[in-house]
């Protein structure tokens, strides 16, 4: 599920789109929630990619078996990887199966080059060699090798990043969120325990209301926030401050002034983290200084 930080990321993206796009609040808000829902699509698509890698590995085994002069090793291959218990549980997962059946665009096909590319690279890794050569078989070893496969060859793969971005532009911003969801899913799988559900993107109506309210309130109070920024950045003219920094500061001011249930330190820290991801290397210091002083001046800390 999305944490509040990820929700704030989506709000930041939406406000930026609203400021530069000229569309209505209602339209941008709808797009924001649509992009949140699409994170779930990417999450399932990545889970399906793991299974596609396994299917490609199985196809290679079957091809070698059918060779006219197959070797003894090719006739009796090591099936440890393709019979990995994590793969089996992912295949049987009811939520993944049902969602994938309704969204065929999230399926991978053997004529797609990416599962093959991933497996061929993974095949040459020391991790794969040691896993396959180990005569013992246990659930934790199965989980460990799938985590390595995902982390190094899918999550940290620039080619996959480009592919996902090509399919859907918003996925470029959301890949780190989907990757985290896949990791949590894989780590949560336990031997002998039911594994029927998947992580939901928004966990409650409270999260939906938070996203909607902070998005609308930041836009409503944006002119007021710009005045606060101008007052508190005396060495900087407003037009010299990056648009993304103005939005992050506006979100911070809005939350500090209108969301008393969220501690001021949390608001400031979340804005600093947004700046680290979306702005320049020095912006987080600038944003921290302005919001921290404002919170102290207005007795919010």
Long-range contacts (C-beta under 8 A, 24 or more apart in sequence): 1-181, 1-199, 1-200, 1-201, 1-202, 1-203, 1-207, 2-36, 2-39, 2-177, 2-201, 2-202, 2-203, 2-207, 4-207, 4-210, 4-270, 5-270, 5-273, 5-274, 6-177, 7-36, 7-202, 7-207, 7-210, 7-211, 8-214, 8-251, 8-270, 8-274, 9-173, 9-177, 9-274, 9-277, 9-278, 10-35, 10-36, 10-211, 11-211, 11-214, 11-215, 11-218, 11-251, 12-244, 12-247, 12-248, 12-251, 12-274, 12-278, 13-173, 14-215, 15-215, 15-218, 15-219, 15-247, 15-250, 15-251, 16-243, 16-244, 16-247, 18-219, 19-243, 19-247, 20-243, 25-216, 25-219, 29-212, 29-215, 29-216, 32-211, 32-215, 33-208, 33-211, 35-170, 35-174, 36-201, 36-202, 36-211, 37-201, 38-168, 38-170, 38-171, 38-174, 39-174, 39-177, 39-178, 39-181, 39-201, 40-99, 40-200, 40-201, 41-103, 41-106, 41-168, 42-164, 42-168, 42-171, 42-174, 42-175, 42-178, 43-178, 43-181, 43-182, 43-185, 43-198, 43-199, 43-201, 44-96, 44-99, 44-100, 44-103, 44-106, 44-198, 45-106, 45-164, 46-150, 46-154, 46-178, 46-179, 46-182, 47-90, 47-93, 47-96, 47-182, 47-185, 47-198, 48-96, 48-100, 48-106, 48-107, 48-108, 49-108, 49-114, 49-115, 49-118, 49-154, 50-87, 50-90, 50-146, 50-149, 50-150, 50-154, 51-87, 51-90, 51-91, 51-108, 52-108, 52-109, 52-110, 52-112, 52-114, 52-115, 53-115, 53-118, 53-119, 53-122, 53-149, 54-81, 54-82, 54-84, 54-87, 55-108, 55-110, 55-115, 56-110, 56-115, 56-116, 56-119, 57-81, 57-82, 57-119, 58-82, 59-110, 60-119, 78-132, 80-131, 80-132, 80-137, 81-128, 81-131, 81-132, 81-145, 84-142, 84-145, 84-146, 85-139, 85-142, 85-191, 86-142, 86-143, 86-146, 86-186, 86-189, 87-146, 89-189, 89-195, 92-195, 93-195, 93-196, 93-197, 93-198, 94-196, 94-197, 95-196, 95-197, 95-198, 96-198, 99-198, 114-159, 114-160, 114-163, 117-159, 118-149, 118-153, 118-154, 118-157, 118-160, 121-153, 122-149, 122-153, 125-152, 139-191, 143-186, 143-187, 143-189, 146-186, 147-183, 147-186, 147-187, 150-182, 150-183, 150-186, 151-183, 154-179, 155-179, 155-182, 155-183, 213-259, 214-251, 214-254, 214-255, 214-259, 217-254, 217-258, 218-247, 218-250, 218-251, 218-254, 221-250, 221-253, 221-254, 221-257, 221-258, 222-250, 224-253, 225-249, 225-250, 225-253, 225-254, 226-250, 228-253, 228-294, 229-253, 229-290, 232-290, 232-293, 232-294, 233-286, 233-290, 242-279, 242-280, 242-283, 244-278, 244-279, 244-283, 245-275, 245-279, 245-283, 245-286, 245-287, 248-274, 248-275, 248-278, 248-279, 248-283, 248-287, 249-287, 249-290, 249-291, 252-287, 252-291, 253-291, 253-294, 256-291, 256-294, 256-295, 256-298, 256-300, 257-298, 264-295, 264-300, 264-301, 265-301, 267-291, 267-295, 268-292, 268-295
